[in-house]
């Protein structure tokens, strides 16, 4: 199918219409898969007829979206009001990133509802992108299963950013509807729809809160939804709505706030002189006068041993602090009187010293014990870790051995160095695994097994999602090194070998020692010997495969320096 729309730059050639015509109050929007002739790539082209002032608000929203950079929202490459105004054939246009993947509507239609974990991940990642848009004042709109694309590598993308119109509250409600749809396969907010049953109480409450227009129970922003979807809450800590009786819309914190306010008002009323009476002086051997009971309940008088009633903090009934007698906890026989000689404020210097000093002393003891334990116990335990990897160290048997200890001799020049452990190093990732379980296969002595990255789409530069990923190898102790030998089953990837940092550091903490392009088995020698414990093999470019772009490390060996 080809386009007959005029007023578009020659740079974009429409190929196929990918969505039905969208009627808006200002005109009609048609969505195309198009070819960018300059950059030789596919793009999503949306055309608004008529162009000119009629499309101005939509173009303004698109220009705002152009400043966003999040994998959850299709990037805006270009936008213009076009020419022609209300003339026939005049058009405005927005050019979006073209996202490959499976549409959420197709996935639900073919395989049914998603597992709870997958539903949480899909909506959370989408909500993270929407939250970024809301931070710059842009309501996204268009949050429907037909526009949500499940991308390779576990990512999620939204097509047609932004929609012709939208509101932040509408985005929150739409995310709640998507969550319900992912969990049940249907929605309960449409005309004639039946109520749905969501097995997880906290997710059911979250869907209700997303749709609620009540400020006391509804979600105020998308960031709250992201936080609630990050991980399932512990029992008893989920949204209050999930455990309240039917018809009760009060949240727990609002109820506690009212209780504190009521008790504070009652406390103010019982202060001496609050109702015009003369001040009441307290005596250690007598009980204070009992004021009228607030909230229709009688009060039980308790003797006060150190503070007047007005100095006691007010806590709502049921709080743990209410059971503590703050007035007499630290009173001793050396206190001749709870009041100063002139009847003023109570003496609190010794009491304050005890309240503050004892916890500080306890904290200092804990810190001292932790330092002693780390220096004398953990440092010894770190030297007796078992060896992981294929290359036996000096003095070990061919069938197995232990990690090098401080008493073991250093390897001879040119000899292989034992790798004690390894882990994926992914400081720029989105938190999802990068085949972490397969890392030991990169130094197990078997070149037919390998650790590989996940498959990326669109570019060998990790799909423009991050600058790289790697594996950091732990040698057990600092040793002088001459270089690294790397074997791969996917020639074409590029790597950097870095040293000097730790697995918890950022990439900048590792110093570049050497780099190169992998061809099969490659010896990457350092310009000068480097003494380090950790070696980072940092993959900077991927090899081309039939499914996309990836790289692997089949065998990594570290060589000792003289």
Secondary structure, 3 states (H helix, E strand, C coil): CCCCCCCCCCCEEEEEECCCCEEECCEEEEEEEEEECCCCEEEEEEEEECCHHHHHHHHHHHHHHCCCCCCCECCEEEEEEEECCCCCCCEEEEEEECCCCEEHHHHHHHHCCCCHHHHHHHHHHHHHHHHHHHHCCCCCCCCCCCCEEECHHHCEEECCCCCCCCCHHHHHHHHHHHHHHHHHCCCCCCCCCCCCCCCCHHHHHHHHHHHCCCCCCCCCCHHHHHHHHHCCCCCCCCCHHHCCCCCCCCCHHHHHHHHHHHHHHHHHHCCCCCCCCCCCCCCCCCCCCCCCCHHHCCCCCCCCCCCCHHHCCCCCCCCHHHHCCCCCCCCCCCCCCCECCCCCCECCHHHHHHHHHHHHHHHHHHHHHHHHHHHHHHHHHHHHCECCCCCCCCCCECCECECCCCCCCCCCCCCEECCCEEEEECCCCCCCCCCHHHHHHHCCCCCCCCEECCCECCCCCHHHCCCCEEEEEEEEEEEEEEEEEEECCCCCCEEEEEECCCCCCCHHHCEEEEEEECCCEEEEEEEEEEEEEEEEEEEEECEECCCCEECEECEEEEEECC
